[in-house]
Amino acid sequence: MKRKTLLLPALVFATFAPLSMACSKPAAPSLPDPSSAVTPQMVKAKNDVKAFLDQAEVYLKCKISTGQHNAMVDEMKSVADDFNTIVREYKARMAG
């Protein structure tokens, strides 16, 4: 009987822990300096931005306030805009 008592809380934690972690606000990725970045840094930045946006989409599905929702959407847009600006500057530098 004691094993069942110990197993139940562990099972509940294992079931709901990923859900609570999914409702943590993701941190925005750091982006490279386009004037000195190399291709692997740009690829990493692209992957980091994509992961951030995916995590942010999950966060938006959580029960958060309207203010938190709007702030996350604004941050997503800002990160995407900053990344796109960096990509344009990087491509212009690479084109010579």
C-alpha positions, 0 to 999 in steps of 0.5 A, spaced: 500 500 500 505 504 501 508 503 494 501 506 491 501 512 495 508 514 493 507 512 486 501 516 485 504 523 487 510 521 482 505 519 476 501 526 477 508 530 477 510 526 471 503 528 468 503 535 469 510 538 470 511 538 462 504 542 462 507 547 467 513 548 464 510 549 457 506 555 460 513 559 462 514 565 458 520 563 453 526 568 453 528 571 447 534 569 443 540 573 442 542 575 435 549 576 432 552 582 429 550 582 422 557 586 420 561 580 423 557 574 423 559 568 419 554 563 416 554 558 422 552 564 427 546 566 422 543 559 421 544 558 429 540 564 430 535 562 425 534 556 429 533 559 435 528 564 433 524 559 430 524 555 437 523 561 440 517 563 436 514 555 437 515 556 444 511 562 444 506 559 440 505 554 446 505 560 451 500 563 448 495 557 449 496 558 456 491 561 461 495 568 461 492 575 462 490 579 456 496 584 457 501 578 458 498 575 451 499 582 448 506 583 451 508 576 448 505 577 441 509 584 441 515 580 443 514 575 438 514 581 432 520 584 435 524 578 435 522 576 428 523 584 425 530 584 428 532 577 425 529 579 418 533 586 419 539 582 421 538 577 415 538 583 410 544 586 413 548 580 413 546 578 405 548 585 403 555 584 406 556 578 403 553 580 396 559 585 397 
